[in-house]
Amino acid sequence: MDTWEQTLGAGPLLGIAAGAIALILVLVIVFKLHAFLTLVLVSIVTALVAGIPVSGVVDTLLDGFGGTLASVALLVGLGAMLGRLVETSGGAKSLADTMVRVFGEKRAPFALGVASLIMGFPIFFDAGLVVMLPVIFAVARRMNSPVLAYGIPAAGAFSVMHVFLPPHPGPIAASEFYDAQVGFVLLVGLIIALPTWYVTGYLLGRYFGKKFPLSVPDILSGGKMADEQPANPAGSGVVIAILLIPMILIFGNTGSSMLASAGAVDAESTVVQVLSFLGETPVALLLTTLVALWALGTRRGVGGSALEKTVEGALGPICSVVLITGAGGMFGGVLRTSGIGDALADSMSNLGLPVIVGCFVVAAVLRVAQGSATVALTTAAALMAPAVAAGGFNEFQLATIVIATAAGSVIASHVNDSGFWLVGRLMGMDVATTLKTWTVNQTAIAVMGFALAWVLFGVTAGLG
């Protein structure tokens, strides 16, 4: 594999990618083959057809599968345990009742979305979503409403924050490639992210709730009656305090890292090192789960064996989610190794488009081809950096170009994106429904985000 080079051109590689995606959809939707088996099978076939040496096929599969699980399995597992504790303690229902009472029944989806926007500033998309799931489900049950009316506004909020705003890795990497100041990127990102969420997350989520009236899945309740409350349910204040723990820890990590990068503090100091360690997402979720075991279990008089059974029961239902998500990463890894993304990027970067449009298009093509938003964003930024540097743009314009590239990197989430499977399975959707909802949501985020970035690019042309 070290000496292997792809000899196929962009045309054949694009055909292979399109055929592989079509095969996945046919096997899952038409023949009802399990998504995990489908993704593994099609990954192998795609690798062979794309010319990856037989001796390297298994290693390619395992690299893609393991790389995805490394970032997803810990987060989903710990998040599921935390979610089960919040659910079974009665805390999720208590918080749902409080939110409905404070904000009103009609504003509950908006309130969930705003809470997710706040949590999504320091927390990565997948971690934030699994932490918020018990509250999302509880509010939907409390209102006897479709889960998507509440799930899409919350998931969309985490998505726009992850895509557009530092300190998330995508916009930070693009800022470095384009030599853009992070402060300007943060300002422009907020200007674009908030209205984009309102339209594509909140309003579109309400529409999806009516069009696809899916009931709340029992992935956290383990099949128990959702409205069964314990004798002494946890209060909403306790739940809010617990949910703030990972946010504070992760923000401590990202904040200290940004200060260290700016030279305001010593990156090697003990305080920065401790904050960085405690703010790593798996560590932050582990500590939060341990606190939840005490606050939602032991403190309420629930014994050790009962608690052990509670968190153990959280893992079974999410095994399918983890495996399918890993297999989605495996398929994306095969597409990346085959060179499909590189071939498309090389051909797209020479189209003669305006720079901001070219950045969006290259990132979008890479996203559709290989699935990973982070890979699409960083690769597109690296490819387009010389053109951006030659443009003589001011700081505001550079920030809008970062956002435009980020917008392209999130478009059209589909079967080669591990996040597609994560959201679909956690919210109880089949593949067809996930394509009609989550894929549309991500595409709407990309299009609206790019449109706003392009407008700001023109408006700020005369500055600086």
N, C-alpha and C positions, 0 to 999 in steps of 0.2 A: 504493500500500500504506500510506502514511503516514496517509491519511485513511479507510481502510477499517475498518468496524466490523462484527463478526459480529451478524447479526439473528436467527439461529436460537436456539431455546431449548435447555435442557439435554437434554430428551427426544430431539429429532431429532439433536442432536450425539452423544449416547450411542449412538443407533442407527447413525449413520455410522461411529463408531469400532468398534463391535462387528462391523458388516458388513465393514469393511476388514480387521480381524484374521482373521475367518472366511475371507475371500477369500485372504489370504496362506497360511493353513494348507491350504486346498484346493489351491491352485496348487502349493505345494511338496510336500505329502504325497501328494496324489492324482494330480496331473498331472506331477509330477517336474520342474517348471520350475525352473531354477536360481534359488537364493535371491536373488542379486544382481539379476537381471532382474525377479523377482517384486516385490521391495521397491521398485525404481524405478517399475515400472508401477503398483503399488497406491498409492504415494505421490502420483503424478500424478492418478490417478482420485479419490483421497480429497480432494486439494486442490480439484479442480473441483467435486465434489459438495458439499463443505462451504462453497462460495461464495467461496473465495479468488479475487480477480480474476485473469483469464487473464494479464494483464501481470505479475502478481507471483508466478505459480506457479513459474517456473524459479528466480527469486531465492530463494524459500522453500526449494526443493529444495537448491540449492547451499549456502545458509546452514546447513541441517541437516547436509548431507554434510560440508562443509568444517569446521564446528565440531567434529564428532566426530573427523574425521581429524587435526585439529590436536592433539588430546590422545591419540589412539590410535596413529597411524601411526609417529611417532617412537619411542614406547615399544616397540611391537611389533617394529619394524625393528631397533632397537638390541638389544632383548632377544633376538630371533632370532639375531643375529650372536653375541652373548655365549653363547647356548645352544649354537650350533653349535661354537664354540670349546671349550666345556666338554665337549661330546659327543665331538668328533673327537679331542681330546687324550687321551681315556681318563679324564679327570678325573671325569666323572659316574659312570662305573662304579666308579672307585676310592672315591668318596664313598659310593656305594650299598653297596659291600662293607663299608666301615667302619661305616656306620650299622647294617647288618644284624648285623655282628659284635658291636657294642657294645650295641645294644638288643634283639637277638634277632629272629628272623623274624616272630613274632607281633606284636611291638610296632613294626614298621617303619612302618605307617601312622600310628600314634600319634606316633612320633618326627618324621615329616615334618610332621604337623599342628602340633606344638609349635614346630618350627623356623619354620613359616610364621606362627604367632602372634607370635613374637618379631620376625620380619622385617616383619610387617604393622603393627607399631606406628607406625613412621615412614613406611613405603612405601605408596603407593596400591595399590589392589586389582590393577589391570591390570598395572602395572609389576612388582609382587611375583610375580604368577603367571607371567609370561613368564620371569623370572629363575630361578624354581624349577623350571620345566618339565623341563629336562634331568635334574635329580636325581630328580624324580617318575618320569619315564619309565625312568630307569636302575634305580631300585629295583624298579619293577614288572617290568621284564625280568629282573632278578636273581632275583626270586622266581617268575618265570613265572606272574604273576597278572594279573587284569584291571586295566586302567588306572584305572577309577573307584574301586577300593578304596583307591587312593593319591591320585588326583587330587581327589576330592571332599573328603576331610579337609583337604588343603592349600588348595584353593580356598575351602572354607568358612571356614577360619581367616582368610585374607586378607579375606573378606567381612565377618565379624563385627567384625574390628578396624576396617575402613574405615567400617562403619555406626555403631558404637556409641562409638568412642573418639576424643577429641581426641588429636592435633592435626589429624585429618582434617576437611575443610571442612564436611561436613554437620552434625555435632554442634557444631562451633564456631559456625556460623551460627545454629543453633537456640538455643544458649546465649545469644547476643547478643539475639535476639528476645525470649526469655523472661526476660532479665536473670538468668540462672543463673550461678553461679560455676563456672568450668572445672574447678577442683580437685574439686568435688563430682561433676561430670559424669564426670570420669575415674575416680573411685572407684566410683561406681554402675555406670559402663560396664564396668569390670573384673569386678565382682560378677556382672553379667548375661552378659557376653560369654563368659566361660570355660565355665560349664556349658552355655550355649546351643551353643557349638561342640562340646562333647563329645557331646551328644545328636544335633544336627542335622548336624554335620560328620563326626565320627569314627564313631559308631555307624551313622548313616544311610549313610555312605560305604561301610562294610563290607557293609551290606545291598545297596546298589546294585551293588557289585562282584560279588556272587553272582547277582543277578537279571539284570544286563546285563554278561555276561562279554566285554567289548570288549577286543581286543588293543591294545597300545601303537601309536599311529600313528607313521609315519616322517617327520613334518613337520620334525624336527630332523636326523635322520640322512640325509635326502635319498635314501632308498631303499637305502643301503648296509647291509650286515649289521650289526646292532646289537652283536653280540658280538665284532666285529673290534677288537682292541686294538692300538694302535701299539707299536712296539718299546720306547719309554720313556714309558709313560703318566704323566700328571701325578698327583701325589699328592693325597690328600684334604685335607691341610692347606692346600695351595695354593688349591684350589677354595674351601674355607671362607673363606680370607682374601679372595679375590676377591669372593665373594658378600656379605661384610661391608662392602665399600667403599661401595656405594650406600646401604646402611642407615646407615652412619656419616655420610655426607655429607648425606643427607636429614634425619637426626635433628639434625644441626648447624643446618640451616635452620629446622626447626620449633621446636627448642629456643630458638634465639636470637630467633625471632619472638615466642614466648610470653613470654620475659624482657623483650623490648622493649615488648610490650603491657602487661605488668605494671609497667613503669616501672623495672625493675631495671637495665636497660642503655639506652644511647642508641641509638635505632633508626637514626640517621644515621651512627653510627660506622663506621669502615672495616672493623673486624672483623665486625660484624653484616652489612654489605653483602656482604663476601666470602663469609661463610658462607651467606647467602641465595642468592647466585648459584651457588656450587658445589653447594648442596643442591637446586636446582631439578631435578626428576626427569629431564628429558632430558639436562641437563648431567652429572648424577651417573652416568647410564647410559653416556653417551659416554666419560667418563673411565674408568669401569670396563671398558668394551670395549677401550679403548686399552691399559690395564694387562694385560688378558687376552691381547691380541695379543702382548705381550712375554712374559708369564709362561707362557702355554700354547702359544706359537708360537716366537718368536725364541729364547727361552731354551732351548727343547728342540731347537733346530737346524732348525726348519722355516723354509724360505726365504720371501722376500717374495712371490713370485708364487704360491706354494702357499697362503700365508695369504690373499692377495687372492681366490683361487678359493674358499677355504673360506667366507669371509664373504659373497662374492657368491652362493654356492650357498644361503646361508641365506635370501635374500630371495625367491627364486622360490616356494617352497612357501607362504609366508605372504601372498602377494599376494591370494589369494582371501579369506583371513581379514580383511585390512585393508579390502578393497572391500565385503565383506558387512557388516562392522561399521559402516563409513561409511554404507551404505545403510540400516541399522537406525536410525542416528542421523538420517538424512534423513526416515524415516517418523515418528519421534518428533517431529522438528521441525515437520512438517506438522500433526500433532495439536496441538502447542502453539500454532502460529500460528492455527489454525482456532478457537481459544478453547474447545476441548472441556474442557481441564483447569480453566479459570477458571469455566466455567458449572457444572461439577460441584462445584467447591469452594464456590461461593456457595450452592448448594442444600444441601450437606452440612453447612455450618457453622451452620445454624439448626435442627438436629434436636433440641436440648435434651438432649443426652447429657451425662454427667459429663465434666468438662474433659479428663481424661487419656484417656478413651475417644474423645471427639470429636477430639482431636489425632491419635490413631492412625487413626481411620476416615478423616478428611480426607486424611491423608498417603497412606493405602492406596489410596483412590479416585484421587487424583492420579497415583500410581505406575502403577496399572493403565491409566489413561487415556492417559498420555503417555510412559511408559517411563523417564524419567530419575529416579533416586533422589535426586540432589542437588536437582533442580527441585522434586520432590514435597516434600522435607523443608523446604526454605527457604520455599516458597509456603505450605505448611501452617502453619509456624511464624509467618509473617507474618500469616496470617488469624486464627490462634487466639491471638496475643499479647495482645489486649485482654482476652479471657476469662481467660487465665492470670494477667495482672496484677491482675485484679479478684478473684482467688480467695484472696489472702492466704496463699499457700503458703510453707512454710519451705524452706530451701536444699536439703535432701534431696529433698523433694517436687518442687521445680523440676527437679532433676537427673533424677528418674524420669520427669517429663513430657517432658524432652528425649529420653530413651531411648525412651519410648513412641512419640513422633513419628518418631524414626529407624527404629524397628521397622516402622511402617506404610510408610515410604518404600522398603523393600526387598522388600515382598511381591510374589509372583507375577511374577517376571521372565519376560517372554515376547517375542513377535516385535517389539515396538516398543522393546525395550531393547537397546542396542548390546552390553552385556555378555553377553546371552543368546547372541548369535552368536559372540562372542569365545570364550567357554568351550566352546560346542558344537563349533566348528570346530577349536580347538586340541586338544581331546581326542578328535577323530574321531567325534563323534556326529552323527546326522541330527536333523532337527527334532523328530520324534516322541520320540526317546530323550532329547533335551535337555529337552523338556517334562516327561517322566516323571522326570527326575533333577534337573537344575539348578533348574527351576521349583519342584519340590517342596522342594528344599533351601532355597531363598530364602523360600518361604512358611513353612516350619517355623521358620526363623530369626526371621521376623517374629512369628509367633504365640507362640513360646516367649519371645522377648525381651519382647514386650508383657505376657505373663502375669506374668513375673518383675518387670517394672517396676511393674505394678499392685499386686502383692503388697507390694513395698517401699514403694510410695506409701501404702498403708494402714498398714503397720508403723511408718513414720516420721511419721505424722500428728500425734503428740503431741509431737514434738521441736521445739525452738526456739519 
